[in-house]
Amino acid sequence: MNQSKLILINFTIVVYFIVLWLIDYYKIDTVLIGVFKELLTIPFLIAQLVFLIVGIKYVFSYQKEFIFIISVLLLAICVVISVGSFFW
């Protein structure tokens, strides 16, 4: 796995959760959106934890670009908010 793929995956996960928040904030409720929310939320929750660990290991192991560090930080913030929402 190279750095550009990790950047794309990290931003995709963050954008997915931002879109979920926007859908909830604006109270958009359609059947199709509900189906996709049910199908994709648990895999994205697992993926954000896995790719956060992979990203942190990659940051400490290889040469890093600024955009990669930003994507890992955004993913870490997303993980804290997502996992923290279960306890608030």
PyMOL commands that set and color helices and strands:
alter all, ss='L'
color gray80, all
select helices_A, chain A and resi 3-25+31-61+66-84
alter helices_A, ss='H'
color red, helices_A
deselect
rebuild
show_as cartoon
